[in-house]
Amino acid sequence: MTSKSCKAKVTIRAGRKAGAVYSALAPDMKKLQGKNERLDISLQKPFIAFSVETDDLASFRANLNSYLRLADASLKCIENPTL
């Protein structure tokens, strides 16, 4: 089986909460990047953009899913801190 590079850029509208979500996720993205992974997050208010590029599909899916779930959880915590 041949390994293919997988790449995606996902932009999320976070409104006024974009800065807070970015601050929550940016440190992890920089620290957890592996040698065959290129992960990036950028803030362009009111949007947050994730860029994920890996050398295999399993790693790509895992990274993309993790960061989308973390972004969703961050937004929910900011919107309703009593949960």
mmCIF file of the N, C-alpha and C atoms, coordinates in Angstrom:
data_MODEL
# 
_entry.id   MODEL 
# 
loop_
_atom_site.group_PDB 
_atom_site.id 
_atom_site.type_symbol 
_atom_site.label_atom_id 
_atom_site.label_alt_id 
_atom_site.label_comp_id 
_atom_site.label_asym_id 
_atom_site.label_entity_id 
_atom_site.label_seq_id 
_atom_site.pdbx_PDB_ins_code 
_atom_site.Cartn_x 
_atom_site.Cartn_y 
_atom_site.Cartn_z 
_atom_site.occupancy 
_atom_site.B_iso_or_equiv 
_atom_site.pdbx_formal_charge 
_atom_site.auth_seq_id 
_atom_site.auth_comp_id 
_atom_site.auth_asym_id 
_atom_site.auth_atom_id 
_atom_site.pdbx_PDB_model_num 
ATOM 1   N N  . MET A 1 1  ? 0.834   -1.167 0.000  1.00 0.00 ? 1  MET A N  1 
ATOM 2   C CA . MET A 1 1  ? 0.000   0.000  0.000  1.00 0.00 ? 1  MET A CA 1 
ATOM 3   C C  . MET A 1 1  ? 0.888   1.243  0.000  1.00 0.00 ? 1  MET A C  1 
ATOM 4   N N  . THR A 1 2  ? 0.550   2.211  -0.823 1.00 0.00 ? 2  THR A N  1 
ATOM 5   C CA . THR A 1 2  ? 1.322   3.436  -0.950 1.00 0.00 ? 2  THR A CA 1 
ATOM 6   C C  . THR A 1 2  ? 0.803   4.487  0.015  1.00 0.00 ? 2  THR A C  1 
ATOM 7   N N  . SER A 1 3  ? 1.722   5.154  0.683  1.00 0.00 ? 3  SER A N  1 
ATOM 8   C CA . SER A 1 3  ? 1.346   6.211  1.611  1.00 0.00 ? 3  SER A CA 1 
ATOM 9   C C  . SER A 1 3  ? 1.130   7.508  0.844  1.00 0.00 ? 3  SER A C  1 
ATOM 10  N N  . LYS A 1 4  ? 0.043   8.193  1.139  1.00 0.00 ? 4  LYS A N  1 
ATOM 11  C CA . LYS A 1 4  ? -0.272  9.467  0.497  1.00 0.00 ? 4  LYS A CA 1 
ATOM 12  C C  . LYS A 1 4  ? -0.303  10.563 1.539  1.00 0.00 ? 4  LYS A C  1 
ATOM 13  N N  . SER A 1 5  ? 0.052   11.743 1.129  1.00 0.00 ? 5  SER A N  1 
ATOM 14  C CA . SER A 1 5  ? -0.029  12.887 2.013  1.00 0.00 ? 5  SER A CA 1 
ATOM 15  C C  . SER A 1 5  ? -1.474  13.376 2.066  1.00 0.00 ? 5  SER A C  1 
ATOM 16  N N  . CYS A 1 6  ? -1.946  13.694 3.258  1.00 0.00 ? 6  CYS A N  1 
ATOM 17  C CA . CYS A 1 6  ? -3.302  14.191 3.467  1.00 0.00 ? 6  CYS A CA 1 
ATOM 18  C C  . CYS A 1 6  ? -3.204  15.608 4.015  1.00 0.00 ? 6  CYS A C  1 
ATOM 19  N N  . LYS A 1 7  ? -4.045  16.495 3.486  1.00 0.00 ? 7  LYS A N  1 
ATOM 20  C CA . LYS A 1 7  ? -3.941  17.893 3.865  1.00 0.00 ? 7  LYS A CA 1 
ATOM 21  C C  . LYS A 1 7  ? -5.324  18.534 3.871  1.00 0.00 ? 7  LYS A C  1 
ATOM 22  N N  . ALA A 1 8  ? -5.597  19.374 4.888  1.00 0.00 ? 8  ALA A N  1 
ATOM 23  C CA . ALA A 1 8  ? -6.868  20.093 4.954  1.00 0.00 ? 8  ALA A CA 1 
ATOM 24  C C  . ALA A 1 8  ? -6.674  21.393 5.722  1.00 0.00 ? 8  ALA A C  1 
ATOM 25  N N  . LYS A 1 9  ? -7.476  22.377 5.350  1.00 0.00 ? 9  LYS A N  1 
ATOM 26  C CA . LYS A 1 9  ? -7.555  23.621 6.107  1.00 0.00 ? 9  LYS A CA 1 
ATOM 27  C C  . LYS A 1 9  ? -9.026  23.821 6.429  1.00 0.00 ? 9  LYS A C  1 
ATOM 28  N N  . VAL A 1 10 ? -9.327  23.970 7.718  1.00 0.00 ? 10 VAL A N  1 
ATOM 29  C CA . VAL A 1 10 ? -10.692 24.122 8.191  1.00 0.00 ? 10 VAL A CA 1 
ATOM 30  C C  . VAL A 1 10 ? -10.795 25.471 8.889  1.00 0.00 ? 10 VAL A C  1 
ATOM 31  N N  . THR A 1 11 ? -11.801 26.234 8.510  1.00 0.00 ? 11 THR A N  1 
ATOM 32  C CA . THR A 1 11 ? -12.026 27.536 9.117  1.00 0.00 ? 11 THR A CA 1 
ATOM 33  C C  . THR A 1 11 ? -13.330 27.502 9.899  1.00 0.00 ? 11 THR A C  1 
ATOM 34  N N  . ILE A 1 12 ? -13.273 27.977 11.135 1.00 0.00 ? 12 ILE A N  1 
ATOM 35  C CA . ILE A 1 12 ? -14.423 27.966 12.030 1.00 0.00 ? 12 ILE A CA 1 
ATOM 36  C C  . ILE A 1 12 ? -14.752 29.398 12.422 1.00 0.00 ? 12 ILE A C  1 
ATOM 37  N N  . ARG A 1 13 ? -16.027 29.754 12.336 1.00 0.00 ? 13 ARG A N  1 
ATOM 38  C CA . ARG A 1 13 ? -16.463 31.073 12.813 1.00 0.00 ? 13 ARG A CA 1 
ATOM 39  C C  . ARG A 1 13 ? -16.723 30.959 14.314 1.00 0.00 ? 13 ARG A C  1 
ATOM 40  N N  . ALA A 1 14 ? -15.955 31.696 15.092 1.00 0.00 ? 14 ALA A N  1 
ATOM 41  C CA . ALA A 1 14 ? -16.094 31.651 16.547 1.00 0.00 ? 14 ALA A CA 1 
ATOM 42  C C  . ALA A 1 14 ? -16.564 32.987 17.117 1.00 0.00 ? 14 ALA A C  1 
ATOM 43  N N  . GLY A 1 15 ? -16.770 33.969 16.278 1.00 0.00 ? 15 GLY A N  1 
ATOM 44  C CA . GLY A 1 15 ? -17.258 35.265 16.743 1.00 0.00 ? 15 GLY A CA 1 
ATOM 45  C C  . GLY A 1 15 ? -16.305 35.931 17.712 1.00 0.00 ? 15 GLY A C  1 
ATOM 46  N N  . ARG A 1 16 ? -16.881 36.556 18.733 1.00 0.00 ? 16 ARG A N  1 
ATOM 47  C CA . ARG A 1 16 ? -16.067 37.276 19.720 1.00 0.00 ? 16 ARG A CA 1 
ATOM 48  C C  . ARG A 1 16 ? -15.228 36.330 20.573 1.00 0.00 ? 16 ARG A C  1 
ATOM 49  N N  . LYS A 1 17 ? -15.541 35.061 20.532 1.00 0.00 ? 17 LYS A N  1 
ATOM 50  C CA . LYS A 1 17 ? -14.822 34.075 21.350 1.00 0.00 ? 17 LYS A CA 1 
ATOM 51  C C  . LYS A 1 17 ? -13.604 33.496 20.633 1.00 0.00 ? 17 LYS A C  1 
ATOM 52  N N  . ALA A 1 18 ? -13.350 33.939 19.428 1.00 0.00 ? 18 ALA A N  1 
ATOM 53  C CA . ALA A 1 18 ? -12.259 33.382 18.627 1.00 0.00 ? 18 ALA A CA 1 
ATOM 54  C C  . ALA A 1 18 ? -10.905 33.494 19.336 1.00 0.00 ? 18 ALA A C  1 
ATOM 55  N N  . GLY A 1 19 ? -10.629 34.626 19.946 1.00 0.00 ? 19 GLY A N  1 
ATOM 56  C CA . GLY A 1 19 ? -9.350  34.817 20.638 1.00 0.00 ? 19 GLY A CA 1 
ATOM 57  C C  . GLY A 1 19 ? -9.167  33.852 21.797 1.00 0.00 ? 19 GLY A C  1 
ATOM 58  N N  . ALA A 1 20 ? -10.235 33.646 22.546 1.00 0.00 ? 20 ALA A N  1 
ATOM 59  C CA . ALA A 1 20 ? -10.158 32.734 23.695 1.00 0.00 ? 20 ALA A CA 1 
ATOM 60  C C  . ALA A 1 20 ? -9.948  31.288 23.240 1.00 0.00 ? 20 ALA A C  1 
ATOM 61  N N  . VAL A 1 21 ? -10.649 30.878 22.201 1.00 0.00 ? 21 VAL A N  1 
ATOM 62  C CA . VAL A 1 21 ? -10.494 29.510 21.691 1.00 0.00 ? 21 VAL A CA 1 
ATOM 63  C C  . VAL A 1 21 ? -9.090  29.329 21.124 1.00 0.00 ? 21 VAL A C  1 
ATOM 64  N N  . TYR A 1 22 ? -8.616  30.314 20.390 1.00 0.00 ? 22 TYR A N  1 
ATOM 65  C CA . TYR A 1 22 ? -7.256  30.256 19.838 1.00 0.00 ? 22 TYR A CA 1 
ATOM 66  C C  . TYR A 1 22 ? -6.225  30.118 20.963 1.00 0.00 ? 22 TYR A C  1 
ATOM 67  N N  . SER A 1 23 ? -6.372  30.919 22.019 1.00 0.00 ? 23 SER A N  1 
ATOM 68  C CA . SER A 1 23 ? -5.439  30.867 23.146 1.00 0.00 ? 23 SER A CA 1 
ATOM 69  C C  . SER A 1 23 ? -5.457  29.504 23.838 1.00 0.00 ? 23 SER A C  1 
ATOM 70  N N  . ALA A 1 24 ? -6.612  28.864 23.855 1.00 0.00 ? 24 ALA A N  1 
ATOM 71  C CA . ALA A 1 24 ? -6.728  27.555 24.495 1.00 0.00 ? 24 ALA A CA 1 
ATOM 72  C C  . ALA A 1 24 ? -6.080  26.446 23.671 1.00 0.00 ? 24 ALA A C  1 
ATOM 73  N N  . LEU A 1 25 ? -6.151  26.548 22.350 1.00 0.00 ? 25 LEU A N  1 
ATOM 74  C CA . LEU A 1 25 ? -5.689  25.453 21.486 1.00 0.00 ? 25 LEU A CA 1 
ATOM 75  C C  . LEU A 1 25 ? -4.274  25.613 20.932 1.00 0.00 ? 25 LEU A C  1 
ATOM 76  N N  . ALA A 1 26 ? -3.828  26.829 20.737 1.00 0.00 ? 26 ALA A N  1 
ATOM 77  C CA . ALA A 1 26 ? -2.530  27.065 20.080 1.00 0.00 ? 26 ALA A CA 1 
ATOM 78  C C  . ALA A 1 26 ? -1.346  26.389 20.770 1.00 0.00 ? 26 ALA A C  1 
ATOM 79  N N  . PRO A 1 27 ? -1.222  26.443 22.102 1.00 0.00 ? 27 PRO A N  1 
ATOM 80  C CA . PRO A 1 27 ? -0.053  25.804 22.732 1.00 0.00 ? 27 PRO A CA 1 
ATOM 81  C C  . PRO A 1 27 ? 0.030   24.297 22.458 1.00 0.00 ? 27 PRO A C  1 
ATOM 82  N N  . ASP A 1 28 ? -1.099  23.606 22.500 1.00 0.00 ? 28 ASP A N  1 
ATOM 83  C CA . ASP A 1 28 ? -1.097  22.163 22.247 1.00 0.00 ? 28 ASP A CA 1 
ATOM 84  C C  . ASP A 1 28 ? -0.713  21.837 20.815 1.00 0.00 ? 28 ASP A C  1 
ATOM 85  N N  . MET A 1 29 ? -1.199  22.601 19.865 1.00 0.00 ? 29 MET A N  1 
ATOM 86  C CA . MET A 1 29 ? -0.901  22.303 18.467 1.00 0.00 ? 29 MET A CA 1 
ATOM 87  C C  . MET A 1 29 ? 0.593   22.390 18.189 1.00 0.00 ? 29 MET A C  1 
ATOM 88  N N  . LYS A 1 30 ? 1.238   23.345 18.814 1.00 0.00 ? 30 LYS A N  1 
ATOM 89  C CA . LYS A 1 30 ? 2.679   23.504 18.596 1.00 0.00 ? 30 LYS A CA 1 
ATOM 90  C C  . LYS A 1 30 ? 3.487   22.404 19.294 1.00 0.00 ? 30 LYS A C  1 
ATOM 91  N N  . LYS A 1 31 ? 3.059   21.994 20.493 1.00 0.00 ? 31 LYS A N  1 
ATOM 92  C CA . LYS A 1 31 ? 3.799   21.000 21.271 1.00 0.00 ? 31 LYS A CA 1 
ATOM 93  C C  . LYS A 1 31 ? 3.584   19.571 20.783 1.00 0.00 ? 31 LYS A C  1 
ATOM 94  N N  . LEU A 1 32 ? 2.407   19.263 20.283 1.00 0.00 ? 32 LEU A N  1 
ATOM 95  C CA . LEU A 1 32 ? 2.068   17.882 19.945 1.00 0.00 ? 32 LEU A CA 1 
ATOM 96  C C  . LEU A 1 32 ? 2.373   17.492 18.502 1.00 0.00 ? 32 LEU A C  1 
ATOM 97  N N  . GLN A 1 33 ? 2.925   18.388 17.758 1.00 0.00 ? 33 GLN A N  1 
ATOM 98  C CA . GLN A 1 33 ? 3.229   18.100 16.362 1.00 0.00 ? 33 GLN A CA 1 
ATOM 99  C C  . GLN A 1 33 ? 4.331   17.047 16.260 1.00 0.00 ? 33 GLN A C  1 
ATOM 100 N N  . GLY A 1 34 ? 4.050   15.977 15.503 1.00 0.00 ? 34 GLY A N  1 
ATOM 101 C CA . GLY A 1 34 ? 5.021   14.913 15.304 1.00 0.00 ? 34 GLY A CA 1 
ATOM 102 C C  . GLY A 1 34 ? 5.912   15.185 14.110 1.00 0.00 ? 34 GLY A C  1 
ATOM 103 N N  . LYS A 1 35 ? 6.864   14.297 13.871 1.00 0.00 ? 35 LYS A N  1 
ATOM 104 C CA . LYS A 1 35 ? 7.804   14.539 12.768 1.00 0.00 ? 35 LYS A CA 1 
ATOM 105 C C  . LYS A 1 35 ? 7.159   14.369 11.395 1.00 0.00 ? 35 LYS A C  1 
ATOM 106 N N  . ASN A 1 36 ? 6.091   13.605 11.284 1.00 0.00 ? 36 ASN A N  1 
ATOM 107 C CA . ASN A 1 36 ? 5.405   13.427 10.001 1.00 0.00 ? 36 ASN A CA 1 
ATOM 108 C C  . ASN A 1 36 ? 4.081   14.190 9.963  1.00 0.00 ? 36 ASN A C  1 
ATOM 109 N N  . GLU A 1 37 ? 3.957   15.188 10.829 1.00 0.00 ? 37 GLU A N  1 
ATOM 110 C CA . GLU A 1 37 ? 2.734   15.973 10.902 1.00 0.00 ? 37 GLU A CA 1 
ATOM 111 C C  . GLU A 1 37 ? 3.080   17.459 10.866 1.00 0.00 ? 37 GLU A C  1 
ATOM 112 N N  . ARG A 1 38 ? 2.270   18.201 10.179 1.00 0.00 ? 38 ARG A N  1 
ATOM 113 C CA . ARG A 1 38 ? 2.397   19.641 10.171 1.00 0.00 ? 38 ARG A CA 1 
ATOM 114 C C  . ARG A 1 38 ? 1.042   20.197 10.608 1.00 0.00 ? 38 ARG A C  1 
ATOM 115 N N  . LEU A 1 39 ? 1.026   20.791 11.786 1.00 0.00 ? 39 LEU A N  1 
ATOM 116 C CA . LEU A 1 39 ? -0.198  21.314 12.372 1.00 0.00 ? 39 LEU A CA 1 
ATOM 117 C C  . LEU A 1 39 ? -0.032  22.815 12.570 1.00 0.00 ? 39 LEU A C  1 
ATOM 118 N N  . ASP A 1 40 ? -1.082  23.557 12.247 1.00 0.00 ? 40 ASP A N  1 
ATOM 119 C CA . ASP A 1 40 ? -1.020  25.001 12.420 1.00 0.00 ? 40 ASP A CA 1 
ATOM 120 C C  . ASP A 1 40 ? -2.401  25.514 12.797 1.00 0.00 ? 40 ASP A C  1 
ATOM 121 N N  . ILE A 1 41 ? -2.423  26.577 13.548 1.00 0.00 ? 41 ILE A N  1 
ATOM 122 C CA . ILE A 1 41 ? -3.662  27.259 13.896 1.00 0.00 ? 41 ILE A CA 1 
ATOM 123 C C  . ILE A 1 41 ? -3.398  28.748 13.741 1.00 0.00 ? 41 ILE A C  1 
ATOM 124 N N  . SER A 1 42 ? -4.367  29.449 13.181 1.00 0.00 ? 42 SER A N  1 
ATOM 125 C CA . SER A 1 42 ? -4.217  30.888 13.037 1.00 0.00 ? 42 SER A CA 1 
ATOM 126 C C  . SER A 1 42 ? -5.525  31.570 13.399 1.00 0.00 ? 42 SER A C  1 
ATOM 127 N N  . LEU A 1 43 ? -5.398  32.805 13.811 1.00 0.00 ? 43 LEU A N  1 
ATOM 128 C CA . LEU A 1 43 ? -6.545  33.593 14.238 1.00 0.00 ? 43 LEU A CA 1 
ATOM 129 C C  . LEU A 1 43 ? -6.736  34.741 13.264 1.00 0.00 ? 43 LEU A C  1 
ATOM 130 N N  . GLN A 1 44 ? -7.893  34.788 12.658 1.00 0.00 ? 44 GLN A N  1 
ATOM 131 C CA . GLN A 1 44 ? -8.289  35.894 11.789 1.00 0.00 ? 44 GLN A CA 1 
ATOM 132 C C  . GLN A 1 44 ? -9.706  36.249 12.209 1.00 0.00 ? 44 GLN A C  1 
ATOM 133 N N  . LYS A 1 45 ? -9.815  37.023 13.303 1.00 0.00 ? 45 LYS A N  1 
ATOM 134 C CA . LYS A 1 45 ? -11.115 37.287 13.924 1.00 0.00 ? 45 LYS A CA 1 
ATOM 135 C C  . LYS A 1 45 ? -12.150 37.649 12.876 1.00 0.00 ? 45 LYS A C  1 
ATOM 136 N N  . PRO A 1 46 ? -13.322 37.079 12.940 1.00 0.00 ? 46 PRO A N  1 
ATOM 137 C CA . PRO A 1 46 ? -13.897 36.199 13.949 1.00 0.00 ? 46 PRO A CA 1 
ATOM 138 C C  . PRO A 1 46 ? -13.686 34.721 13.645 1.00 0.00 ? 46 PRO A C  1 
ATOM 139 N N  . PHE A 1 47 ? -12.645 34.388 12.875 1.00 0.00 ? 47 PHE A N  1 
ATOM 140 C CA . PHE A 1 47 ? -12.411 33.012 12.459 1.00 0.00 ? 47 PHE A CA 1 
ATOM 141 C C  . PHE A 1 47 ? -11.149 32.441 13.085 1.00 0.00 ? 47 PHE A C  1 
ATOM 142 N N  . ILE A 1 48 ? -11.164 31.098 13.230 1.00 0.00 ? 48 ILE A N  1 
ATOM 143 C CA . ILE A 1 48 ? -9.983  30.335 13.604 1.00 0.00 ? 48 ILE A CA 1 
ATOM 144 C C  . ILE A 1 48 ? -9.759  29.351 12.464 1.00 0.00 ? 48 ILE A C  1 
ATOM 145 N N  . ALA A 1 49 ? -8.538  29.268 11.976 1.00 0.00 ? 49 ALA A N  1 
ATOM 146 C CA . ALA A 1 49 ? -8.224  28.348 10.879 1.00 0.00 ? 49 ALA A CA 1 
ATOM 147 C C  . ALA A 1 49 ? -7.247  27.283 11.362 1.00 0.00 ? 49 ALA A C  1 
ATOM 148 N N  . PHE A 1 50 ? -7.601  26.018 11.109 1.00 0.00 ? 50 PHE A N  1 
ATOM 149 C CA . PHE A 1 50 ? -6.747  24.880 11.422 1.00 0.00 ? 50 PHE A CA 1 
ATOM 150 C C  . PHE A 1 50 ? -6.173  24.358 10.113 1.00 0.00 ? 50 PHE A C  1 
ATOM 151 N N  . SER A 1 51 ? -4.901  24.058 10.116 1.00 0.00 ? 51 SER A N  1 
ATOM 152 C CA . SER A 1 51 ? -4.274  23.422 8.974  1.00 0.00 ? 51 SER A CA 1 
ATOM 153 C C  . SER A 1 51 ? -3.627  22.127 9.460  1.00 0.00 ? 51 SER A C  1 
ATOM 154 N N  . VAL A 1 52 ? -3.998  21.013 8.836  1.00 0.00 ? 52 VAL A N  1 
ATOM 155 C CA . VAL A 1 52 ? -3.476  19.703 9.224  1.00 0.00 ? 52 VAL A CA 1 
ATOM 156 C C  . VAL A 1 52 ? -2.917  19.025 7.979  1.00 0.00 ? 52 VAL A C  1 
ATOM 157 N N  . GLU A 1 53 ? -1.684  18.578 8.065  1.00 0.00 ? 53 GLU A N  1 
ATOM 158 C CA . GLU A 1 53 ? -1.069  17.828 6.964  1.00 0.00 ? 53 GLU A CA 1 
ATOM 159 C C  . GLU A 1 53 ? -0.270  16.684 7.566  1.00 0.00 ? 53 GLU A C  1 
ATOM 160 N N  . THR A 1 54 ? -0.539  15.471 7.115  1.00 0.00 ? 54 THR A N  1 
ATOM 161 C CA . THR A 1 54 ? 0.162   14.287 7.612  1.00 0.00 ? 54 THR A CA 1 
ATOM 162 C C  . THR A 1 54 ? 0.525   13.383 6.447  1.00 0.00 ? 54 THR A C  1 
ATOM 163 N N  . ASP A 1 55 ? 1.353   12.387 6.757  1.00 0.00 ? 55 ASP A N  1 
ATOM 164 C CA . ASP A 1 55 ? 1.776   11.438 5.734  1.00 0.00 ? 55 ASP A CA 1 
ATOM 165 C C  . ASP A 1 55 ? 0.879   10.212 5.620  1.00 0.00 ? 55 ASP A C  1 
ATOM 166 N N  . ASP A 1 56 ? -0.088  10.069 6.544  1.00 0.00 ? 56 ASP A N  1 
ATOM 167 C CA . ASP A 1 56 ? -0.984  8.915  6.447  1.00 0.00 ? 56 ASP A CA 1 
ATOM 168 C C  . ASP A 1 56 ? -2.394  9.297  6.885  1.00 0.00 ? 56 ASP A C  1 
ATOM 169 N N  . LEU A 1 57 ? -3.362  8.586  6.369  1.00 0.00 ? 57 LEU A N  1 
ATOM 170 C CA . LEU A 1 57 ? -4.766  8.887  6.593  1.00 0.00 ? 57 LEU A CA 1 
ATOM 171 C C  . LEU A 1 57 ? -5.180  8.726  8.052  1.00 0.00 ? 57 LEU A C  1 
ATOM 172 N N  . ALA A 1 58 ? -4.717  7.696  8.736  1.00 0.00 ? 58 ALA A N  1 
ATOM 173 C CA . ALA A 1 58 ? -5.106  7.469  10.127 1.00 0.00 ? 58 ALA A CA 1 
ATOM 174 C C  . ALA A 1 58 ? -4.673  8.640  11.013 1.00 0.00 ? 58 ALA A C  1 
ATOM 175 N N  . SER A 1 59 ? -3.462  9.099  10.853 1.00 0.00 ? 59 SER A N  1 
ATOM 176 C CA . SER A 1 59 ? -2.960  10.234 11.627 1.00 0.00 ? 59 SER A CA 1 
ATOM 177 C C  . SER A 1 59 ? -3.720  11.507 11.264 1.00 0.00 ? 59 SER A C  1 
ATOM 178 N N  . PHE A 1 60 ? -4.018  11.679 10.004 1.00 0.00 ? 60 PHE A N  1 
ATOM 179 C CA . PHE A 1 60 ? -4.780  12.837 9.540  1.00 0.00 ? 60 PHE A CA 1 
ATOM 180 C C  . PHE A 1 60 ? -6.150  12.881 10.212 1.00 0.00 ? 60 PHE A C  1 
ATOM 181 N N  . ARG A 1 61 ? -6.869  11.771 10.164 1.00 0.00 ? 61 ARG A N  1 
ATOM 182 C CA . ARG A 1 61 ? -8.201  11.708 10.769 1.00 0.00 ? 61 ARG A CA 1 
ATOM 183 C C  . ARG A 1 61 ? -8.142  11.958 12.270 1.00 0.00 ? 61 ARG A C  1 
ATOM 184 N N  . ALA A 1 62 ? -7.174  11.360 12.944 1.00 0.00 ? 62 ALA A N  1 
ATOM 185 C CA . ALA A 1 62 ? -7.047  11.517 14.386 1.00 0.00 ? 62 ALA A CA 1 
ATOM 186 C C  . ALA A 1 62 ? -6.774  12.971 14.763 1.00 0.00 ? 62 ALA A C  1 
ATOM 187 N N  . ASN A 1 63 ? -5.854  13.607 14.076 1.00 0.00 ? 63 ASN A N  1 
ATOM 188 C CA . ASN A 1 63 ? -5.521  15.007 14.365 1.00 0.00 ? 63 ASN A CA 1 
ATOM 189 C C  . ASN A 1 63 ? -6.691  15.937 14.078 1.00 0.00 ? 63 ASN A C  1 
ATOM 190 N N  . LEU A 1 64 ? -7.288  15.796 12.924 1.00 0.00 ? 64 LEU A N  1 
ATOM 191 C CA . LEU A 1 64 ? -8.391  16.674 12.554 1.00 0.00 ? 64 LEU A CA 1 
ATOM 192 C C  . LEU A 1 64 ? -9.561  16.511 13.519 1.00 0.00 ? 64 LEU A C  1 
ATOM 193 N N  . ASN A 1 65 ? -9.912  15.281 13.827 1.00 0.00 ? 65 ASN A N  1 
ATOM 194 C CA . ASN A 1 65 ? -11.011 15.013 14.752 1.00 0.00 ? 65 ASN A CA 1 
ATOM 195 C C  . ASN A 1 65 ? -10.709 15.582 16.145 1.00 0.00 ? 65 ASN A C  1 
ATOM 196 N N  . SER A 1 66 ? -9.507  15.385 16.621 1.00 0.00 ? 66 SER A N  1 
ATOM 197 C CA . SER A 1 66 ? -9.139  15.877 17.954 1.00 0.00 ? 66 SER A CA 1 
ATOM 198 C C  . SER A 1 66 ? -9.273  17.388 18.057 1.00 0.00 ? 66 SER A C  1 
ATOM 199 N N  . TYR A 1 67 ? -8.747  18.104 17.084 1.00 0.00 ? 67 TYR A N  1 
ATOM 200 C CA . TYR A 1 67 ? -8.768  19.562 17.174 1.00 0.00 ? 67 TYR A CA 1 
ATOM 201 C C  . TYR A 1 67 ? -10.153 20.145 16.932 1.00 0.00 ? 67 TYR A C  1 
ATOM 202 N N  . LEU A 1 68 ? -10.950 19.511 16.113 1.00 0.00 ? 68 LEU A N  1 
ATOM 203 C CA . LEU A 1 68 ? -12.332 19.980 15.946 1.00 0.00 ? 68 LEU A CA 1 
ATOM 204 C C  . LEU A 1 68 ? -13.131 19.758 17.230 1.00 0.00 ? 68 LEU A C  1 
ATOM 205 N N  . ARG A 1 69 ? -12.930 18.620 17.881 1.00 0.00 ? 69 ARG A N  1 
ATOM 206 C CA . ARG A 1 69 ? -13.616 18.366 19.152 1.00 0.00 ? 69 ARG A CA 1 
ATOM 207 C C  . ARG A 1 69 ? -13.142 19.328 20.246 1.00 0.00 ? 69 ARG A C  1 
ATOM 208 N N  . LEU A 1 70 ? -11.839 19.603 20.296 1.00 0.00 ? 70 LEU A N  1 
ATOM 209 C CA . LEU A 1 70 ? -11.317 20.541 21.284 1.00 0.00 ? 70 LEU A CA 1 
ATOM 210 C C  . LEU A 1 70 ? -11.850 21.952 21.051 1.00 0.00 ? 70 LEU A C  1 
ATOM 211 N N  . ALA A 1 71 ? -11.955 22.358 19.788 1.00 0.00 ? 71 ALA A N  1 
ATOM 212 C CA . ALA A 1 71 ? -12.509 23.676 19.473 1.00 0.00 ? 71 ALA A CA 1 
ATOM 213 C C  . ALA A 1 71 ? -13.971 23.750 19.910 1.00 0.00 ? 71 ALA A C  1 
ATOM 214 N N  . ASP A 1 72 ? -14.724 22.699 19.632 1.00 0.00 ? 72 ASP A N  1 
ATOM 215 C CA . ASP A 1 72 ? -16.126 22.650 20.031 1.00 0.00 ? 72 ASP A CA 1 
ATOM 216 C C  . ASP A 1 72 ? -16.262 22.694 21.552 1.00 0.00 ? 72 ASP A C  1 
ATOM 217 N N  . ALA A 1 73 ? -15.459 21.918 22.252 1.00 0.00 ? 73 ALA A N  1 
ATOM 218 C CA . ALA A 1 73 ? -15.511 21.903 23.717 1.00 0.00 ? 73 ALA A CA 1 
ATOM 219 C C  . ALA A 1 73 ? -15.121 23.267 24.293 1.00 0.00 ? 73 ALA A C  1 
ATOM 220 N N  . SER A 1 74 ? -14.118 23.902 23.711 1.00 0.00 ? 74 SER A N  1 
ATOM 221 C CA . SER A 1 74 ? -13.693 25.223 24.181 1.00 0.00 ? 74 SER A CA 1 
ATOM 222 C C  . SER A 1 74 ? -14.814 26.244 24.028 1.00 0.00 ? 74 SER A C  1 
ATOM 223 N N  . LEU A 1 75 ? -15.455 26.235 22.856 1.00 0.00 ? 75 LEU A N  1 
ATOM 224 C CA . LEU A 1 75 ? -16.570 27.159 22.624 1.00 0.00 ? 75 LEU A CA 1 
ATOM 225 C C  . LEU A 1 75 ? -17.704 26.917 23.615 1.00 0.00 ? 75 LEU A C  1 
ATOM 226 N N  . LYS A 1 76 ? -18.026 25.664 23.855 1.00 0.00 ? 76 LYS A N  1 
ATOM 227 C CA . LYS A 1 76 ? -19.107 25.344 24.787 1.00 0.00 ? 76 LYS A CA 1 
ATOM 228 C C  . LYS A 1 76 ? -18.771 25.785 26.212 1.00 0.00 ? 76 LYS A C  1 
ATOM 229 N N  . CYS A 1 77 ? -17.538 25.615 26.626 1.00 0.00 ? 77 CYS A N  1 
ATOM 230 C CA . CYS A 1 77 ? -17.124 26.042 27.967 1.00 0.00 ? 77 CYS A CA 1 
ATOM 231 C C  . CYS A 1 77 ? -17.169 27.562 28.117 1.00 0.00 ? 77 CYS A C  1 
ATOM 232 N N  . ILE A 1 78 ? -16.788 28.256 27.079 1.00 0.00 ? 78 ILE A N  1 
ATOM 233 C CA . ILE A 1 78 ? -16.813 29.719 27.132 1.00 0.00 ? 78 ILE A CA 1 
ATOM 234 C C  . ILE A 1 78 ? -18.255 30.233 27.139 1.00 0.00 ? 78 ILE A C  1 
ATOM 235 N N  . GLU A 1 79 ? -19.109 29.615 26.329 1.00 0.00 ? 79 GLU A N  1 
ATOM 236 C CA . GLU A 1 79 ? -20.497 30.059 26.224 1.00 0.00 ? 79 GLU A CA 1 
ATOM 237 C C  . GLU A 1 79 ? -21.309 29.731 27.477 1.00 0.00 ? 79 GLU A C  1 
ATOM 238 N N  . ASN A 1 80 ? -21.011 28.604 28.106 1.00 0.00 ? 80 ASN A N  1 
ATOM 239 C CA . ASN A 1 80 ? -21.768 28.181 29.277 1.00 0.00 ? 80 ASN A CA 1 
ATOM 240 C C  . ASN A 1 80 ? -20.809 27.569 30.302 1.00 0.00 ? 80 ASN A C  1 
ATOM 241 N N  . PRO A 1 81 ? -20.132 28.417 31.080 1.00 0.00 ? 81 PRO A N  1 
ATOM 242 C CA . PRO A 1 81 ? -19.108 27.918 32.008 1.00 0.00 ? 81 PRO A CA 1 
ATOM 243 C C  . PRO A 1 81 ? -19.640 27.081 33.158 1.00 0.00 ? 81 PRO A C  1 
ATOM 244 N N  . THR A 1 82 ? -20.938 26.975 33.330 1.00 0.00 ? 82 THR A N  1 
ATOM 245 C CA . THR A 1 82 ? -21.490 26.184 34.436 1.00 0.00 ? 82 THR A CA 1 
ATOM 246 C C  . THR A 1 82 ? -21.709 24.726 34.087 1.00 0.00 ? 82 THR A C  1 
ATOM 247 N N  . LEU A 1 83 ? -21.397 24.325 32.837 1.00 0.00 ? 83 LEU A N  1 
ATOM 248 C CA . LEU A 1 83 ? -21.591 22.921 32.435 1.00 0.00 ? 83 LEU A CA 1 
ATOM 249 C C  . LEU A 1 83 ? -20.624 22.005 33.130 1.00 0.00 ? 83 LEU A C  1 
# 
